[in-house]
């Protein structure tokens, strides 16, 4: 498994653990009220599970499994995929912290823009590796 795929998958598992912990805290809070400000963690819970875990896991597996049309370990422009990794993690962190800490709206917007840039960057990396079957 390539190194970048390992990084994507490890980071996705960290986001899974974070999202599940936040979800567990929110469920405990419903039965035994802990602190009213805990509900501010709900958007971070969604962010970690939907984008941090699911999307990042899909990107890591796609980087590993998409076909290589050249001999050797060449997987296209790996720099773009590394950029996608950094942009996605930065966006998830920024958006989660913005909502959790009650930051300004533009901070959450910047997080979303980073996540969108990560998706476009990964597509730019993966697009040449997706080709139709030869007929």
N, C-alpha and C positions, 0 to 999 in steps of 0.2 A: 504494500500500500504506500503511495507517495506521501512524502512528509506533509504537504499542504492538506491532503485529505485527513491525515491524523490530527492536524491542528483544527480544521473545521469540525471534525467529529468530537474532539475533546472539548472545544468551546461550546458546541451544541449541548453536550452533556452537562457542562457547568450551568448553562442557561436552563436546562431541564431541572436540575437540582434547585436552582434559585426560584424558578417559577412554581415548582411543587411546594417548596418551603413557604413561599408567599401565599399560595392557595391554602395550605394547611393552616397557616396563621389566621387567614380570613375565615375559614370554617370554624376554627376554635373560637374565634371572636364572636361568631353568631350564637354559639351556645353559652359561652362564658365571656362576657364583655371584658376586653383587655384595655383598650384605649380607643377613643372615638376617631383619632387620626389614622388608625390602621387602615381605614377604607381608602385612604389616598394611595395605598399600595396596589389597588385593583388594576389600574392601567399598566403598572409595571409587571404585574402577574401576566396579563394578556401579552404584553410586549415580549417578555422572556419566552413564553411558550409558543406563541404564534410565529414570531420572526426569529428570535434567538435560537430556539430549538429546532422547529420544523424546517424553516428555510435554510438554516445553516447546515443541518444534517443533509438535506437534499443537495445543497451545493457541494458538500464534501464528497458525497457518494457519486455525484455527477462528474466531478473532476477526476475521480478515480476510474469510473466505469465507461465514460464516453470513449468511443473508438479512437485509436491513433492510426493515422494513415501514413506514418513514416516509421522506419525501423528504429528501434531503440526506445528509450523512455521519454521521448518527446511528447508533451501533452499541450502543444500550442504555446501561446504566449503566457507563461506562468506569472509574469509580472502583473498582468491584468487580474489574474485570479487572486494573487496576494493582495492587490489593491481592494478587490471585492471583499476579501476577508476583513481587512482593516476597516473599510467603510461600513460594513454591516455591523461589526461589533461596536464601532464608535457611535453609529446611529442608534442602535438598541440601547446602549448605555446612556446616551444623551437624552433620548426620549423618555426612558424610564426614570432617570433622575429628575428631569424637568417636571413630570407629573407628580412624582413622589414628594419632592421638596416644594411643590407649588411655585415653580419657576415661571418666568414669562412665557407667553404662547410662542414667541419666536424661537425659543430654545427647543421646544417640542417640534416645531416646524423644521428647524435645522436637523434634528435627529431623523425626521421622516425623509428629508432631502438626501441625507447621507445614505439611508437605507435604499432609496430609489436609485441613487448613483451606484450603489453596490450591485443592485440587480442588473442595471444596464452594463456595468463593467464585466460582470460574470457572463452575461449574454454575449458581449463582444468577444470574450475569451472562448466561449463554447461554440459559437456559431460556425466557425470553419470545421469543427469536428463532427458536425451533424450533416450527413450526406445521405441521399436516397440510395436504396438498393440498386445495384446495376441490373438493368433489364436487357 
